[in-house]
Amino acid sequence: MERAYIGLGSNLAEPAEQLRQALARLQQLPRTCLAAVSSFYVSDSLLPGQPRYSNAVAALDTELQPLQLLDALQAIELDQGRERVERWGPRTLDLDILLFGQRLIDEPRLHVPHYQMHLRAFVLYPLAEIAADLELPDGRPLGELLAACPFEGLERLTP
Ligand code: ROI
């Protein structure tokens, strides 16, 4: 059993509802337990001219292998109407494997830790809610990454 952290994001078709639906699906994954979910956060897109995003982070305890988990997450994205039209384009649902235990994964389909998570407030702050004492595989404490990444522009939604 390993603990994986999943970043959820949506900026189309009622984003908060998309996140809720995705969480219901995560709860049903085989050989997996949904262990924790952060609050939802709203923020501007990193790319100009897109609708605002809703984001959250979930913790999964899973016996799936990383690529099995990736397959399952991509199936959920597709079921929720994600069309891969343009890279970085607006999306109804984005599910990213941020961390998978302490593993370093460098495969064509999957890079873990997620390569920009340390720069993204909409990942780090929800992650800190459910894993305050986390260390990344390179030994950096999450607190150090937070200190370098201002909360600025994030709006935490109270449930
Ligand atoms: N911006 C925010 N705020 N949240 C996201 O999930 C997100 N995802 C993306 C880009 C377009 C980089 N910007 C984002 O893919």
Backbone and ligand atoms as CSV (ligand in chain L), in Angstrom:
chain,resi,resn,atom,element,x,y,z
A,1,MET,N,N,0.845,-1.202,0.000
A,1,MET,CA,C,0.000,0.000,0.000
A,1,MET,C,C,0.874,1.243,0.000
A,2,GLU,N,N,0.622,2.144,-0.936
A,2,GLU,CA,C,1.380,3.395,-0.959
A,2,GLU,C,C,0.433,4.592,-0.977
A,3,ARG,N,N,0.921,5.691,-0.437
A,3,ARG,CA,C,0.137,6.930,-0.401
A,3,ARG,C,C,0.473,7.766,-1.638
A,4,ALA,N,N,-0.553,8.039,-2.439
A,4,ALA,CA,C,-0.370,8.902,-3.610
A,4,ALA,C,C,-1.189,10.170,-3.405
A,5,TYR,N,N,-0.679,11.286,-3.895
A,5,TYR,CA,C,-1.413,12.552,-3.851
A,5,TYR,C,C,-1.814,12.944,-5.262
A,6,ILE,N,N,-3.096,13.304,-5.422
A,6,ILE,CA,C,-3.659,13.614,-6.725
A,6,ILE,C,C,-4.108,15.073,-6.738
A,7,GLY,N,N,-3.676,15.812,-7.761
A,7,GLY,CA,C,-4.159,17.176,-7.957
A,7,GLY,C,C,-5.369,17.150,-8.877
A,8,LEU,N,N,-6.441,17.821,-8.456
A,8,LEU,CA,C,-7.649,17.908,-9.272
A,8,LEU,C,C,-7.824,19.353,-9.729
A,9,GLY,N,N,-8.194,19.547,-10.990
A,9,GLY,CA,C,-8.430,20.893,-11.498
A,9,GLY,C,C,-9.521,20.889,-12.550
A,10,SER,N,N,-10.279,21.993,-12.598
A,10,SER,CA,C,-11.324,22.132,-13.619
A,10,SER,C,C,-11.587,23.604,-13.852
A,11,ASN,N,N,-11.814,23.990,-15.096
A,11,ASN,CA,C,-12.251,25.366,-15.342
A,11,ASN,C,C,-13.385,25.465,-16.367
A,12,LEU,N,N,-14.135,24.378,-16.509
A,12,LEU,CA,C,-15.286,24.393,-17.416
A,12,LEU,C,C,-16.446,23.625,-16.795
A,13,ALA,N,N,-17.668,23.959,-17.237
A,13,ALA,CA,C,-18.839,23.143,-16.908
A,13,ALA,C,C,-19.004,22.919,-15.403
A,14,GLU,N,N,-19.123,24.025,-14.641
A,14,GLU,CA,C,-19.309,23.938,-13.187
A,14,GLU,C,C,-18.151,23.226,-12.505
A,15,PRO,N,N,-17.015,23.919,-12.438
A,15,PRO,CA,C,-15.797,23.279,-11.928
A,15,PRO,C,C,-15.947,22.567,-10.582
A,16,ALA,N,N,-16.612,23.196,-9.617
A,16,ALA,CA,C,-16.702,22.553,-8.299
A,16,ALA,C,C,-17.466,21.227,-8.398
A,17,GLU,N,N,-18.493,21.218,-9.249
A,17,GLU,CA,C,-19.262,19.983,-9.453
A,17,GLU,C,C,-18.393,18.910,-10.118
A,18,GLN,N,N,-17.541,19.328,-11.051
A,18,GLN,CA,C,-16.616,18.386,-11.688
A,18,GLN,C,C,-15.693,17.754,-10.636
A,19,LEU,N,N,-15.207,18.583,-9.707
A,19,LEU,CA,C,-14.307,18.052,-8.677
A,19,LEU,C,C,-15.055,17.073,-7.773
A,20,ARG,N,N,-16.293,17.423,-7.412
A,20,ARG,CA,C,-17.078,16.518,-6.548
A,20,ARG,C,C,-17.321,15.172,-7.223
A,21,GLN,N,N,-17.673,15.241,-8.514
A,21,GLN,CA,C,-17.888,13.986,-9.256
A,21,GLN,C,C,-16.623,13.148,-9.325
A,22,ALA,N,N,-15.500,13.821,-9.564
A,22,ALA,CA,C,-14.227,13.102,-9.670
A,22,ALA,C,C,-13.883,12.443,-8.329
A,23,LEU,N,N,-14.161,13.144,-7.236
A,23,LEU,CA,C,-13.869,12.566,-5.915
A,23,LEU,C,C,-14.726,11.327,-5.662
A,24,ALA,N,N,-15.976,11.379,-6.123
A,24,ALA,CA,C,-16.846,10.198,-5.974
A,24,ALA,C,C,-16.258,9.021,-6.751
A,25,ARG,N,N,-15.673,9.304,-7.906
A,25,ARG,CA,C,-15.045,8.231,-8.694
A,25,ARG,C,C,-13.762,7.719,-8.019
A,26,LEU,N,N,-12.988,8.626,-7.445
A,26,LEU,CA,C,-11.754,8.197,-6.765
A,26,LEU,C,C,-12.090,7.256,-5.613
A,27,GLN,N,N,-13.230,7.542,-4.978
A,27,GLN,CA,C,-13.669,6.717,-3.853
A,27,GLN,C,C,-13.977,5.279,-4.281
A,28,GLN,N,N,-14.260,5.105,-5.577
A,28,GLN,CA,C,-14.651,3.785,-6.075
A,28,GLN,C,C,-13.519,3.037,-6.769
A,29,LEU,N,N,-12.320,3.589,-6.768
A,29,LEU,CA,C,-11.215,2.902,-7.450
A,29,LEU,C,C,-10.922,1.578,-6.758
A,30,PRO,N,N,-10.575,0.545,-7.545
A,30,PRO,CA,C,-10.251,-0.744,-6.947
A,30,PRO,C,C,-8.958,-0.682,-6.140
A,31,ARG,N,N,-8.885,-1.479,-5.087
A,31,ARG,CA,C,-7.662,-1.630,-4.271
A,31,ARG,C,C,-7.112,-0.289,-3.816
A,32,THR,N,N,-8.033,0.639,-3.548
A,32,THR,CA,C,-7.646,2.012,-3.235
A,32,THR,C,C,-8.607,2.592,-2.209
A,33,CYS,N,N,-8.043,3.374,-1.294
A,33,CYS,CA,C,-8.875,4.052,-0.298
A,33,CYS,C,C,-8.633,5.562,-0.409
A,34,LEU,N,N,-9.713,6.319,-0.531
A,34,LEU,CA,C,-9.602,7.785,-0.542
A,34,LEU,C,C,-9.413,8.224,0.909
A,35,ALA,N,N,-8.193,8.642,1.238
A,35,ALA,CA,C,-7.831,8.852,2.642
A,35,ALA,C,C,-8.097,10.278,3.122
A,36,ALA,N,N,-7.997,11.262,2.244
A,36,ALA,CA,C,-8.201,12.658,2.652
A,36,ALA,C,C,-8.451,13.522,1.424
A,37,VAL,N,N,-9.193,14.619,1.641
A,37,VAL,CA,C,-9.476,15.573,0.568
A,37,VAL,C,C,-9.303,16.979,1.137
A,38,SER,N,N,-8.655,17.850,0.406
A,38,SER,CA,C,-8.478,19.238,0.838
A,38,SER,C,C,-9.756,20.038,0.592
A,39,SER,N,N,-9.757,21.279,1.043
A,39,SER,CA,C,-10.769,22.240,0.605
A,39,SER,C,C,-10.607,22.473,-0.890
A,40,PHE,N,N,-11.612,23.122,-1.460
A,40,PHE,CA,C,-11.506,23.567,-2.851
A,40,PHE,C,C,-10.957,25.004,-2.856
A,41,TYR,N,N,-10.163,25.284,-3.865
A,41,TYR,CA,C,-9.571,26.619,-4.017
A,41,TYR,C,C,-9.868,27.126,-5.419
A,42,VAL,N,N,-10.095,28.437,-5.541
A,42,VAL,CA,C,-10.333,29.048,-6.848
A,42,VAL,C,C,-9.188,30.021,-7.129
A,43,SER,N,N,-8.724,30.025,-8.386
A,43,SER,CA,C,-7.651,30.952,-8.760
A,43,SER,C,C,-7.691,31.209,-10.256
A,44,ASP,N,N,-7.051,32.309,-10.653
A,44,ASP,CA,C,-6.920,32.610,-12.078
A,44,ASP,C,C,-6.074,31.532,-12.746
A,45,SER,N,N,-6.332,31.300,-14.010
A,45,SER,CA,C,-5.488,30.392,-14.791
A,45,SER,C,C,-4.089,30.973,-14.922
A,46,LEU,N,N,-3.118,30.099,-14.971
A,46,LEU,CA,C,-1.756,30.556,-15.244
A,46,LEU,C,C,-1.633,31.094,-16.664
A,47,LEU,N,N,-2.562,30.691,-17.520
A,47,LEU,CA,C,-2.576,31.213,-18.885
A,47,LEU,C,C,-3.680,32.242,-19.011
A,48,PRO,N,N,-3.374,33.404,-19.616
A,48,PRO,CA,C,-4.372,34.459,-19.720
A,48,PRO,C,C,-5.536,34.048,-20.622
A,49,GLY,N,N,-6.698,34.621,-20.362
A,49,GLY,CA,C,-7.831,34.439,-21.246
A,49,GLY,C,C,-8.614,33.164,-21.024
A,50,GLN,N,N,-8.314,32.426,-19.954
A,50,GLN,CA,C,-9.081,31.217,-19.624
A,50,GLN,C,C,-9.959,31.490,-18.415
A,51,PRO,N,N,-11.069,30.747,-18.278
A,51,PRO,CA,C,-11.864,30.867,-17.059
A,51,PRO,C,C,-11.036,30.486,-15.828
A,52,ARG,N,N,-11.501,30.948,-14.655
A,52,ARG,CA,C,-10.811,30.606,-13.408
A,52,ARG,C,C,-10.934,29.107,-13.118
A,53,TYR,N,N,-9.924,28.593,-12.445
A,53,TYR,CA,C,-9.897,27.176,-12.077
A,53,TYR,C,C,-10.390,26.951,-10.659
A,54,SER,N,N,-11.008,25.805,-10.450
A,54,SER,CA,C,-11.161,25.247,-9.110
A,54,SER,C,C,-10.177,24.096,-8.990
A,55,ASN,N,N,-9.502,24.033,-7.848
A,55,ASN,CA,C,-8.487,22.995,-7.611
A,55,ASN,C,C,-8.649,22.387,-6.227
A,56,ALA,N,N,-8.189,21.156,-6.087
A,56,ALA,CA,C,-8.149,20.481,-4.791
A,56,ALA,C,C,-7.081,19.408,-4.869
A,57,VAL,N,N,-6.741,18.837,-3.717
A,57,VAL,CA,C,-5.793,17.715,-3.679
A,57,VAL,C,C,-6.411,16.602,-2.851
A,58,ALA,N,N,-6.241,15.365,-3.328
A,58,ALA,CA,C,-6.739,14.185,-2.606
A,58,ALA,C,C,-5.583,13.250,-2.293
A,59,ALA,N,N,-5.690,12.553,-1.168
A,59,ALA,CA,C,-4.717,11.518,-0.791
A,59,ALA,C,C,-5.360,10.160,-1.004
A,60,LEU,N,N,-4.662,9.282,-1.708
A,60,LEU,CA,C,-5.139,7.916,-1.940
A,60,LEU,C,C,-4.147,6.938,-1.322
A,61,ASP,N,N,-4.669,5.934,-0.636
A,61,ASP,CA,C,-3.824,4.799,-0.254
A,61,ASP,C,C,-4.155,3.687,-1.226
A,62,THR,N,N,-3.169,3.263,-1.995
A,62,THR,CA,C,-3.483,2.377,-3.119
A,62,THR,C,C,-2.498,1.226,-3.255
A,63,GLU,N,N,-3.027,0.126,-3.740
A,63,GLU,CA,C,-2.193,-1.016,-4.118
A,63,GLU,C,C,-1.984,-1.041,-5.631
A,64,LEU,N,N,-2.581,-0.109,-6.346
A,64,LEU,CA,C,-2.354,-0.028,-7.789
A,64,LEU,C,C,-0.916,0.421,-8.043
A,65,GLN,N,N,-0.389,0.012,-9.176
A,65,GLN,CA,C,0.905,0.532,-9.622
A,65,GLN,C,C,0.674,1.904,-10.267
A,66,PRO,N,N,1.718,2.738,-10.317
A,66,PRO,CA,C,1.523,4.095,-10.825
A,66,PRO,C,C,0.838,4.169,-12.191
A,67,LEU,N,N,1.235,3.312,-13.133
A,67,LEU,CA,C,0.624,3.419,-14.466
A,67,LEU,C,C,-0.818,2.891,-14.460
A,68,GLN,N,N,-1.115,1.960,-13.563
A,68,GLN,CA,C,-2.510,1.523,-13.422
A,68,GLN,C,C,-3.356,2.667,-12.878
A,69,LEU,N,N,-2.799,3.383,-11.916
A,69,LEU,CA,C,-3.517,4.534,-11.366
A,69,LEU,C,C,-3.690,5.601,-12.450
A,70,LEU,N,N,-2.645,5.846,-13.224
A,70,LEU,CA,C,-2.743,6.835,-14.302
A,70,LEU,C,C,-3.844,6.451,-15.292
A,71,ASP,N,N,-3.897,5.175,-15.683
A,71,ASP,CA,C,-4.965,4.713,-16.589
A,71,ASP,C,C,-6.338,5.013,-15.993
A,72,ALA,N,N,-6.486,4.715,-14.705
A,72,ALA,CA,C,-7.782,4.921,-14.050
A,72,ALA,C,C,-8.141,6.407,-14.020
A,73,LEU,N,N,-7.147,7.266,-13.759
A,73,LEU,CA,C,-7.420,8.710,-13.698
A,73,LEU,C,C,-7.788,9.238,-15.083
A,74,GLN,N,N,-7.101,8.733,-16.110
A,74,GLN,CA,C,-7.410,9.209,-17.464
A,74,GLN,C,C,-8.790,8.756,-17.915
A,75,ALA,N,N,-9.206,7.576,-17.444
A,75,ALA,CA,C,-10.566,7.109,-17.766
A,75,ALA,C,C,-11.603,8.041,-17.130
A,76,ILE,N,N,-11.333,8.493,-15.906
A,76,ILE,CA,C,-12.257,9.424,-15.240
A,76,ILE,C,C,-12.294,10.752,-15.996
A,77,GLU,N,N,-11.121,11.244,-16.389
A,77,GLU,CA,C,-11.073,12.494,-17.170
A,77,GLU,C,C,-11.920,12.375,-18.432
A,78,LEU,N,N,-11.766,11.257,-19.138
A,78,LEU,CA,C,-12.510,11.075,-20.390
A,78,LEU,C,C,-14.003,10.988,-20.128
A,79,ASP,N,N,-14.389,10.251,-19.089
A,79,ASP,CA,C,-15.808,10.118,-18.759
A,79,ASP,C,C,-16.421,11.471,-18.428
A,80,GLN,N,N,-15.630,12.363,-17.887
A,80,GLN,CA,C,-16.164,13.679,-17.547
A,80,GLN,C,C,-15.959,14.683,-18.684
A,81,GLY,N,N,-15.793,14.149,-19.879
A,81,GLY,CA,C,-15.895,14.996,-21.046
A,81,GLY,C,C,-14.653,15.752,-21.428
A,82,ARG,N,N,-13.512,15.316,-20.904
A,82,ARG,CA,C,-12.290,16.015,-21.290
A,82,ARG,C,C,-11.930,15.687,-22.722
A,83,GLU,N,N,-11.743,16.702,-23.501
A,83,GLU,CA,C,-11.258,16.515,-24.863
A,83,GLU,C,C,-9.873,17.109,-24.934
A,84,ARG,N,N,-8.956,16.308,-25.415
A,84,ARG,CA,C,-7.586,16.814,-25.519
A,84,ARG,C,C,-7.426,17.554,-26.835
A,85,VAL,N,N,-8.016,18.735,-26.911
A,85,VAL,CA,C,-7.942,19.506,-28.141
A,85,VAL,C,C,-6.615,20.243,-28.239
A,86,GLU,N,N,-6.345,21.062,-27.248
A,86,GLU,CA,C,-5.077,21.779,-27.275
A,86,GLU,C,C,-4.384,21.562,-25.939
A,87,ARG,N,N,-3.082,21.412,-25.997
A,87,ARG,CA,C,-2.304,21.302,-24.776
A,87,ARG,C,C,-2.454,22.587,-23.976
A,88,TRP,N,N,-2.635,22.457,-22.656
A,88,TRP,CA,C,-2.817,23.599,-21.755
A,88,TRP,C,C,-4.165,24.294,-21.968
A,89,GLY,N,N,-5.055,23.758,-22.829
A,89,GLY,CA,C,-6.339,24.415,-23.050
A,89,GLY,C,C,-7.254,24.235,-21.849
A,90,PRO,N,N,-8.381,24.972,-21.844
A,90,PRO,CA,C,-9.342,24.810,-20.761
A,90,PRO,C,C,-9.809,23.368,-20.708
A,91,ARG,N,N,-10.134,22.874,-19.522
A,91,ARG,CA,C,-10.538,21.490,-19.406
A,91,ARG,C,C,-11.602,21.287,-18.349
A,92,THR,N,N,-12.500,20.327,-18.641
A,92,THR,CA,C,-13.516,20.020,-17.637
A,92,THR,C,C,-12.903,19.307,-16.453
A,93,LEU,N,N,-11.838,18.534,-16.673
A,93,LEU,CA,C,-11.240,17.846,-15.531
A,93,LEU,C,C,-9.806,17.455,-15.832
A,94,ASP,N,N,-8.953,17.766,-14.869
A,94,ASP,CA,C,-7.546,17.419,-14.950
A,94,ASP,C,C,-7.198,16.684,-13.658
A,95,LEU,N,N,-6.678,15.474,-13.776
A,95,LEU,CA,C,-6.262,14.702,-12.598
A,95,LEU,C,C,-4.777,14.378,-12.749
A,96,ASP,N,N,-3.950,14.914,-11.859
A,96,ASP,CA,C,-2.498,14.713,-11.946
A,96,ASP,C,C,-2.000,13.922,-10.753
A,97,ILE,N,N,-1.155,12.937,-11.013
A,97,ILE,CA,C,-0.448,12.276,-9.913
A,97,ILE,C,C,0.694,13.200,-9.501
A,98,LEU,N,N,0.591,13.754,-8.302
A,98,LEU,CA,C,1.617,14.694,-7.825
A,98,LEU,C,C,2.784,13.933,-7.221
A,99,LEU,N,N,2.450,12.977,-6.361
A,99,LEU,CA,C,3.451,12.183,-5.636
A,99,LEU,C,C,2.931,10.759,-5.534
A,100,PHE,N,N,3.848,9.817,-5.546
A,100,PHE,CA,C,3.461,8.407,-5.371
A,100,PHE,C,C,4.459,7.812,-4.397
A,101,GLY,N,N,4.073,7.731,-3.126
A,101,GLY,CA,C,5.045,7.349,-2.103
A,101,GLY,C,C,6.251,8.252,-2.220
A,102,GLN,N,N,7.416,7.661,-2.113
A,102,GLN,CA,C,8.654,8.441,-2.271
A,102,GLN,C,C,9.293,8.158,-3.627
A,103,ARG,N,N,8.459,7.683,-4.570
A,103,ARG,CA,C,9.028,7.242,-5.845
A,103,ARG,C,C,9.400,8.396,-6.770
A,104,LEU,N,N,10.427,8.162,-7.546
A,104,LEU,CA,C,10.794,9.034,-8.666
A,104,LEU,C,C,10.459,8.265,-9.929
A,105,ILE,N,N,9.550,8.800,-10.724
A,105,ILE,CA,C,9.116,8.100,-11.937
A,105,ILE,C,C,9.388,9.008,-13.126
A,106,ASP,N,N,10.069,8.469,-14.107
A,106,ASP,CA,C,10.410,9.253,-15.292
A,106,ASP,C,C,10.147,8.378,-16.508
A,107,GLU,N,N,8.901,8.373,-16.918
A,107,GLU,CA,C,8.492,7.571,-18.060
A,107,GLU,C,C,7.787,8.495,-19.038
A,108,PRO,N,N,7.666,8.059,-20.300
A,108,PRO,CA,C,7.041,8.959,-21.277
A,108,PRO,C,C,5.663,9.445,-20.833
A,109,ARG,N,N,4.892,8.586,-20.210
A,109,ARG,CA,C,3.528,8.976,-19.823
A,109,ARG,C,C,3.442,9.607,-18.448
A,110,LEU,N,N,4.461,9.486,-17.668
A,110,LEU,CA,C,4.294,9.852,-16.254
A,110,LEU,C,C,5.596,10.323,-15.620
A,111,HIS,N,N,5.545,11.556,-15.105
A,111,HIS,CA,C,6.665,12.106,-14.345
A,111,HIS,C,C,6.194,12.392,-12.925
A,112,VAL,N,N,6.838,11.768,-11.966
A,112,VAL,CA,C,6.499,11.966,-10.558
A,112,VAL,C,C,7.803,12.177,-9.803
A,113,PRO,N,N,7.869,13.180,-8.903
A,113,PRO,CA,C,6.863,14.200,-8.606
A,113,PRO,C,C,6.476,15.017,-9.849
A,114,HIS,N,N,5.239,15.475,-9.860
A,114,HIS,CA,C,4.753,16.307,-10.955
A,114,HIS,C,C,5.695,17.494,-11.125
A,115,TYR,N,N,6.119,17.747,-12.370
A,115,TYR,CA,C,7.310,18.578,-12.567
A,115,TYR,C,C,7.149,20.035,-12.163
A,116,GLN,N,N,5.901,20.547,-12.036
A,116,GLN,CA,C,5.778,21.958,-11.632
A,116,GLN,C,C,5.047,22.161,-10.319
A,117,MET,N,N,4.828,21.062,-9.603
A,117,MET,CA,C,4.024,21.200,-8.386
A,117,MET,C,C,4.648,22.167,-7.385
A,118,HIS,N,N,5.972,22.224,-7.338
A,118,HIS,CA,C,6.635,23.054,-6.334
A,118,HIS,C,C,6.471,24.543,-6.612
A,119,LEU,N,N,5.967,24.885,-7.821
A,119,LEU,CA,C,5.791,26.301,-8.182
A,119,LEU,C,C,4.349,26.752,-8.099
A,120,ARG,N,N,3.429,25.837,-7.800
A,120,ARG,CA,C,2.030,26.143,-7.980
A,120,ARG,C,C,1.291,26.229,-6.643
A,121,ALA,N,N,0.888,27.437,-6.306
A,121,ALA,CA,C,0.173,27.642,-5.045
A,121,ALA,C,C,-1.094,26.792,-4.990
A,122,PHE,N,N,-1.769,26.624,-6.154
A,122,PHE,CA,C,-3.034,25.887,-6.143
A,122,PHE,C,C,-2.823,24.384,-5.950
A,123,VAL,N,N,-1.566,23.930,-5.956
A,123,VAL,CA,C,-1.234,22.551,-5.567
A,123,VAL,C,C,-0.708,22.519,-4.129
A,124,LEU,N,N,0.241,23.414,-3.819
A,124,LEU,CA,C,0.950,23.321,-2.534
A,124,LEU,C,C,0.048,23.603,-1.341
A,125,TYR,N,N,-0.842,24.606,-1.447
A,125,TYR,CA,C,-1.657,24.949,-0.266
A,125,TYR,C,C,-2.703,23.886,0.046
A,126,PRO,N,N,-3.434,23.381,-0.967
A,126,PRO,CA,C,-4.330,22.265,-0.629
A,126,PRO,C,C,-3.571,21.018,-0.150
A,127,LEU,N,N,-2.420,20.759,-0.727
A,127,LEU,CA,C,-1.619,19.607,-0.283
A,127,LEU,C,C,-1.239,19.761,1.190
A,128,ALA,N,N,-0.847,20.973,1.570
A,128,ALA,CA,C,-0.424,21.213,2.954
A,128,ALA,C,C,-1.571,21.003,3.939
A,129,GLU,N,N,-2.794,21.237,3.476
A,129,GLU,CA,C,-3.950,21.017,4.367
A,129,GLU,C,C,-4.053,19.573,4.813
A,130,ILE,N,N,-3.713,18.654,3.903
A,130,ILE,CA,C,-3.918,17.234,4.218
A,130,ILE,C,C,-2.601,16.504,4.484
A,131,ALA,N,N,-1.470,17.184,4.344
A,131,ALA,CA,C,-0.167,16.526,4.530
A,131,ALA,C,C,0.879,17.540,4.971
A,132,ALA,N,N,0.617,18.200,6.102
A,132,ALA,CA,C,1.455,19.321,6.521
A,132,ALA,C,C,2.930,18.937,6.665
A,133,ASP,N,N,3.216,17.723,7.111
A,133,ASP,CA,C,4.600,17.344,7.414
A,133,ASP,C,C,5.292,16.602,6.283
A,134,LEU,N,N,4.728,16.700,5.103
A,134,LEU,CA,C,5.247,15.953,3.955
A,134,LEU,C,C,6.662,16.388,3.572
A,135,GLU,N,N,7.448,15.403,3.151
A,135,GLU,CA,C,8.722,15.705,2.492
A,135,GLU,C,C,8.694,15.144,1.091
A,136,LEU,N,N,9.232,15.896,0.141
A,136,LEU,CA,C,9.335,15.377,-1.222
A,136,LEU,C,C,10.457,14.351,-1.301
A,137,PRO,N,N,10.460,13.529,-2.360
A,137,PRO,CA,C,11.493,12.488,-2.462
A,137,PRO,C,C,12.916,13.037,-2.414
A,138,ASP,N,N,13.097,14.296,-2.816
A,138,ASP,CA,C,14.456,14.868,-2.747
A,138,ASP,C,C,14.783,15.401,-1.357
A,139,GLY,N,N,13.884,15.192,-0.389
A,139,GLY,CA,C,14.152,15.585,0.986
A,139,GLY,C,C,13.669,16.974,1.343
A,140,ARG,N,N,13.185,17.730,0.355
A,140,ARG,CA,C,12.695,19.077,0.669
A,140,ARG,C,C,11.376,19.004,1.422
A,141,PRO,N,N,11.286,19.665,2.575
A,141,PRO,CA,C,10.009,19.692,3.293
A,141,PRO,C,C,8.999,20.577,2.557
A,142,LEU,N,N,7.735,20.160,2.590
A,142,LEU,CA,C,6.679,20.941,1.950
A,142,LEU,C,C,6.664,22.380,2.471
A,143,GLY,N,N,6.939,22.550,3.760
A,143,GLY,CA,C,6.941,23.888,4.349
A,143,GLY,C,C,7.911,24.837,3.658
A,144,GLU,N,N,9.025,24.285,3.222
A,144,GLU,CA,C,10.017,25.112,2.527
A,144,GLU,C,C,9.482,25.577,1.165
A,145,LEU,N,N,8.786,24.681,0.480
A,145,LEU,CA,C,8.213,25.046,-0.822
A,145,LEU,C,C,7.122,26.092,-0.650
A,146,LEU,N,N,6.319,25.931,0.403
A,146,LEU,CA,C,5.244,26.895,0.673
A,146,LEU,C,C,5.814,28.276,0.928
A,147,ALA,N,N,6.915,28.318,1.694
A,147,ALA,CA,C,7.509,29.598,2.064
A,147,ALA,C,C,7.963,30.367,0.817
A,148,ALA,N,N,8.286,29.620,-0.254
A,148,ALA,CA,C,8.761,30.256,-1.482
A,148,ALA,C,C,7.633,30.509,-2.477
A,149,CYS,N,N,6.385,30.197,-2.092
A,149,CYS,CA,C,5.269,30.266,-3.036
A,149,CYS,C,C,4.102,31.010,-2.385
A,150,PRO,N,N,3.968,32.302,-2.682
A,150,PRO,CA,C,2.947,33.098,-1.995
A,150,PRO,C,C,1.527,32.574,-2.226
A,151,PHE,N,N,0.701,32.695,-1.207
A,151,PHE,CA,C,-0.709,32.276,-1.253
A,151,PHE,C,C,-1.503,33.155,-2.219
A,152,GLU,N,N,-0.972,34.341,-2.443
A,152,GLU,CA,C,-1.517,35.330,-3.371
A,152,GLU,C,C,-2.391,34.775,-4.509
A,153,GLY,N,N,-3.597,35.328,-4.633
A,153,GLY,CA,C,-4.427,34.975,-5.773
A,153,GLY,C,C,-5.251,33.718,-5.592
A,154,LEU,N,N,-5.021,32.998,-4.485
A,154,LEU,CA,C,-5.824,31.797,-4.200
A,154,LEU,C,C,-6.988,32.198,-3.313
A,155,GLU,N,N,-8.128,31.605,-3.599
A,155,GLU,CA,C,-9.295,31.849,-2.755
A,155,GLU,C,C,-9.775,30.494,-2.256
A,156,ARG,N,N,-9.728,30.316,-0.932
A,156,ARG,CA,C,-10.140,29.034,-0.355
A,156,ARG,C,C,-11.645,29.046,-0.129
A,157,LEU,N,N,-12.312,28.061,-0.665
A,157,LEU,CA,C,-13.749,27.970,-0.472
A,157,LEU,C,C,-14.038,27.178,0.785
A,158,THR,N,N,-14.871,27.714,1.638
A,158,THR,CA,C,-15.225,26.944,2.834
A,158,THR,C,C,-16.373,26.024,2.480
A,159,PRO,N,N,-16.269,24.765,2.890
A,159,PRO,CA,C,-17.267,23.781,2.464
A,159,PRO,C,C,-18.659,24.088,3.008
L,1,ROI,N1,N,-4.208,27.456,-13.407
L,1,ROI,C1,C,-4.829,27.175,-12.245
L,1,ROI,N2,N,-5.114,28.178,-11.404
L,1,ROI,N3,N,-5.192,25.904,-11.923
L,1,ROI,C2,C,-4.918,24.865,-12.759
L,1,ROI,O1,O,-5.242,23.700,-12.434
L,1,ROI,C3,C,-4.246,25.122,-13.971
L,1,ROI,N4,N,-3.946,24.134,-14.861
L,1,ROI,C4,C,-3.329,24.377,-16.013
L,1,ROI,C5,C,-2.878,25.764,-16.403
L,1,ROI,C6,C,-3.456,26.141,-17.757
L,1,ROI,C7,C,-1.362,25.727,-16.483
L,1,ROI,N5,N,-3.275,26.755,-15.427
L,1,ROI,C8,C,-3.906,26.460,-14.269
L,1,ROI,O2,O,-3.069,23.378,-16.844
